[in-house]
Structures are given as structure tokens and as C-alpha cells.
């Protein structure tokens, strides 16, 4: 499967959030620094969202906490910037 030509850093959606020299991007970059990240860790990289339904109530999703960490490690190794996003998990009461 061909993905076409590789995009430059400026063509990535993440550049619109972090790259421009404006107040909005300044806010996004400052929050990355609050997380303890250096600019080299996210500048020019693809941002990969990891949706995680892990929670303490749904035992079926107990392994997702560890799985998300493994996925993040793989994204870092592939040259991306992983961002984990919590999402609601539907579970039925026992």
C-alpha cells in the first residue's frame, strides 16, 4: 500500500499546533514544557493519539494501561510523538 510522498514537518497537522510563532502555538509549546518535554522531543514529529479506555472499574480493560505504555514506546522508537487520551469505557454492572 503506497502512502504517497512523505510530508514535510510544516505540512503536518501538529505543526499548526506547535510550529507557528504565534500566541496560540506558544500556549501549546508551554504546556509541553510543563510536562517536562524538550522541544526536540516533539518538534517536526508526527503526533500520534492513543485513545485509552483503561479505568479502575472495568476489569476487561485492566491490561490497557500497560498496553498503552508499550504503544507509546513504539511510537517514540518510530520517530513520532505519542499523546495518550483517556476516553470513557462502557461497562455493565455486575
N, C-alpha and C positions, 0 to 999 in steps of 0.2 A: 504494500500500500504506500503510495507516494504522498508525502505531505506538502509537496511544493517547495518553493525556495524558502530557506531559513530567514526568519525576520531579524532585523537589526534590533538593538536594545531600544531605540527610540520608537519602534513600531509596536512594542509590547504594551498591553493594557497596563501593566504595572508601572511603566514609565510615566503614564499620565497621572498616576498617584504619587510617585516618588521622585520623578525626574525634573519637572519644570522648576524654574526659580520663581516661585510664587508663594503666597501665604498658605494656600491650601496644602501644597506639597510639603512646605515647611512643617506644618502640623503633623502630616503623616510621617515624615522623617523623624521628628522629635519623639513621636510615640515609639518608633522602632528603637531609638536610643534609650528610651525609658525601660525597654525590655532588656537592655544590656547588649544590643547588637551594634556592630560597627557597620559603617556604610558599605564596606567591601563585602559584607555578608548578604546584602540584598541588591545593591546597585547593578543594573544590567542583567538581572536574573529573572527567569520566569517565576511568577508567584503561583504556587500550586496549593489550592484549597483542599483540605482534608476534612470532610464532614464526619463528625464522630457522635454516635448516639450512646456512648457509654454513660451509665449512671449507676447509682448505688441501689436502685430499686428493681431493675430488670436483669435478672441473673443470666438471661440468654445473651446479654451484651457485655458480660463481665470481661471477656477477653479483648474487647475493642480498645481499651486503654493501652495495653501492650502493643496491639497491632498497629495503632496509630503512631506509636513511637518508632516502630520498625519501618513504617511507610515514610515517616519524616526523614529517617536516616537515609533511606534510599533516594529521596528527593534531593537531599544535600549532596549525596555522592554523585548524582547525575547532573549537578550544577544548578539546581533550582533552589527556590526559597519556599519552604513549606510553611503553611499557616493552618493551624488546626482550628476548626469552627465547631462549637458544640451545637447539636440540633436535638430536638425533642424526640424521645423514643416512645412509641406507643406500646403499652403492655397491658395485659388483662390482669385484674386482681385475682389472687388465689382463693 
